[in-house]
Amino acid sequence: MTIPWQSMIKCNIIESKFCMIPRLVCRLALRFGCCAGVVGLWWLLAGCCLAQEITSEADALARLERLEREIEALRSEVAARPESACPESPTREGEKPIPKEDVIKQIDQRIASERWRHKGIIVRPYGMFWTSLVGSSSRFTPSDAALYMLPGEANGADLCTISARRSRVGLAIEDAHVDWFGGMEMSGKVEIDFMGELGTAENKPSVLLREVYWEAKNDCFHFLIGQTKDVVSPLEPGMLNYYNLWCAGNVGYRNPQLRFERFVYWNCRTRMEIAASLSQLTGADFSSVDFSGSYPVVQARVGWTIARDTCRFPVQFGFSGHIGEQRYDFPSEELAIDTWSINFDFSVPLSDRCGIRGEIFHGQGLAGIYGGIEQSVDYSLTSGGSGRSIHSTGGWLEFWWDWTSKLRYCVGFGTDDPHDNDLETAQRRKNSVIYTNFTYEFTPFLRTGVEYAYWKTEYQIDTPGGEKGCANVIEWMWQFEF
């Protein structure tokens, strides 16, 4: 954009060039002996142009000086203003001035959200870079994170592995509103990591679909369609291991489902949650020959959340369970087994800095939710078996303590114990682990942690290579979230 005083100076320069023409004509007239009248006329014109040029240049310089004085005065006024984005005194009674840093942060957040807005809906990318260094005194399975230990005599070699496959990325869909049930906020998510089973090497992983769902919720209702965490046993231990006590006391996976939840407020401090879902489980122990049952798996939970004045964290507990059918098409026969469970979960903060939490389960055919040490049915593809569905009992317990706002300590125990009477050809009899870890949060985005765990997996007597696998496992991890 051209500033007015710049345009004025340009015009004066153009006028000055045109005023040179009469002077040139006069010089030519004198050289070739033109008449005095003509010469006088041209000098008169030249004098007028020169006078106009002098006057225009003087006005331009005067205006330029005035503008420079005004700009300098504005700079002094801006420099004299306070750093706070708001006046020192509140604009309304009881309000406080907003710091400049908070205003800038809010503006940046608004710009970021507008940048990813599409058709009135915010699309927010997120993710985590997660790298772990794991050392173990014996081999475990899978190859880069522990579900259970392999028999020690045949697989007792030490190992050390570095993995970045735990890293994950996702898109969150937010800020969509519908008028159902008094108004509900809709959102969604799609999230993947690289822990798929088809990867042929540590640096050539395959993608694993973790979560993909759509939901609508308000203070009283919640609807969800897609794949996410199961309704049963909803808590997560604070273990650093990627599998987080699966096959060692923690049941519940991420399965496709249709979920409905109702929140009932008994009073201003107590809320009851009633959840139910239709879902599909898979028998992870024979994933190549397993199929869903003739009807969906039904999951349900009733829980309570109780707020307290003495602690900023609420007390939470609940009862849950599931029932369904799982089919297996083995080469020699087809089996249909029942899968069911009953579960109890609780989280009791003892103060603002420490607390205990845990879960207990009992059920049958639990491989689809990582129970029974990933064993649902007593069968062997080579030697047959009883074909019985395997019962199992287990759980986990954890104590956590925040030493500071950045340093957290956890110690816990987990176990999964299939019933021996159901085991004939199935090999794993019991799996347990004791763990302790520290995590330190440098920033809200960057954290590190160190964990020690002692694993013990017991096998049938006729297991090749030994009756048990024991290992001391140390893990050092780094996480950067965005």
PyMOL commands that set and color helices and strands:
alter all, ss='L'
color gray80, all
select helices_A, chain A and resi 4-31+36-79+100-115+180-182+284-286+367-369+420-422
alter helices_A, ss='H'
color red, helices_A
select strands_A, chain A and resi 117-118+121-136+140-141+148-149+159-163+168-178+184-193+208-217+221-229+254-265+270-279+290-292+297-306+315-329+334-349+354-364+391-402+407-418+428-441+446-459+468-481
alter strands_A, ss='S'
color yellow, strands_A
deselect
rebuild
show_as cartoon
